[in-house]
Amino acid sequence: MNDIALGLDLGTSGVRVVAVDLWGKVIAQATHSYPLLSPHPGWTEQDPAAWVAASLNALRDVAQQIEADRMIGLGLSGQMHGMVALDAEGRVIRPAILWNDQRTGEAVAHIESIVPRSTLIQRTGNPAVTGFQLPKIIWLRSEEPEAFARTQQVLLPKDHLGFVLTGDRFTEPSDASGTGCLHLQTRQWDGEILEALNLSVSLLPPVIGSTAIGGRLKPELAEKTGLPAGLPVIAGGGDNAAAAIGLGISSDHLQRGSISLGTSGVIFAPLHQPTPDPEGRIHLFCHADGGYHLLGVTLAAAGSLRWYRDTFAPQADYAELMTLAASSPAGARGVLFIPHLAGERSPYLDPGARGAWINLALAHGQPDLIRALLEGVALSLKAVQQVMAPLASIETLVATGGGTQSELWLQILANALQTKLVIPAAEEGAAYGAALLAIVGAGAVSLEDVLRQVKGNETAVEPDAEFAYEKQFQQFQALYELLKTVR
């Protein structure tokens, strides 16, 4: 019986492969890690060969747990925005430049000096952003001209892996819309923007649908992994879009989005049409279901709590910190925390933003500091929500990430956003969503049925209107502007 799809997520710290049956149950999984390289301050790179080796090992580990003749397809997901430069023979020219690399400030300024920011937002959904792929191409041309002269094509991380697995080059809209040069209306490369920057469309691979078959597994790699030769490889989705598919979030149901309390905090809101924020304060990307989505990111969510523990309470576990925070009342007795420890993305787009505790007095103690930190992260996500509100129709947010293990933090978040949160029974992530896209791509189940079956068995956290943090939010917004004066 052909009833198993594989999903592969090529993350920043490692790769995860899952095997999923047609009812959405995970029946096998494996992970393998690889190093992050930082050859200069602000640079982050990885060796694509390390991705390939780890991916083949993870695929082999999963293949050993299931029968090969039951597999119907392999879906891809992965970290967005990265740049893999290939020569005419398809060989990697230099290490991949990753999503969180910050070397491209001058390239961003160059792009916006030629293509106005308003035009970029209107056509691609976003301004030029340092982490996106297009500024990396401009940087390569300017700073490593010999490497650029050898570059025949540029691929995103998961698409490079797809090329290695199949010999075919392809991408899909959800990942391609994070490059900075995909026209959102046509869901194809924006030739006018590329021409204005003196770049050829041939640098970029064909754009196919997220559930389309990009190629088939090479026989020699089938032998290495134990997967069937010719296994369809489905284009898949960028990590946020694939994870949303795994949570049942679709452009056909605009009232349901997601919020993640991981190292960063992310709000994902589906849309029917590509409607950007005119100022580009939040991202607009294609969704893997054929629609679109808004994405707002605050950079230090659970990362703020980890920083606090590592710096001030290294012997404490997170449960102890939450118990302390619960002993401080809502509002943390007047203490406010600004979680801009790594700069800030949405809605400020300000890498120079910095964090702070405000209103400290001798009467305050550790419980107030921790409570203020939890509330400050919630307020930073409220700042994202306020920009999204005129553009999206969210009534419920599916809450994921390590921070959602705290009932206190969930309630603070629900109160600050005044939005119902639901917690899924299981959170499987982007690899799971990629497997669901493979099920659809293989023709086994419709996308609508896949999305329907992954919902259910959720617990809810309702907002309490009495603790809506309105005063604190007004103070939070004012403090961002005031803190600019002391940098």
Secondary structure, DSSP 8 states (H G I E B T S, - for coil): ---EEEEEEE-SSEEEEEEEETTS-EEEEEEEE---B-SSTT--EE-HHHHHHHHHHHHHHHHTTS-GGGEEEEEEEE-SS-BEEE-TTS-B-S-EE-TT--TTHHHHHHHHHHS-HHHHHHHHSS---TTSHHHHHHHHHHH-HHHHHH--EEE-HHHHHHHHHHS---B-HHHHTTSS-EETTTTEE-HHHHHHTT--GGGS--B--TTSEEEE--HHHHHHHT--TT-EEEEEEEHHHHHHHHTT--TT-TTEEEEEESSSEEEEEEESS----TT--SEEEE-TTSSEEEEEEES-SHHHHHHHHHHH-TT--HHHHHHHHHTS-TTGGG-EEE--TT-B-TTT-BTT---EEES--TT--HHHHHHHHHHHHHHHHHHHHHHHTTT---SEEEEESGGGG-HHHHHHHHHHHT-EEEE-S---HHHHHHHHHHHHHTTSS-HHHHHHHT--S-EEE---GGG--HHHHHHHHHHHHHHGGG-
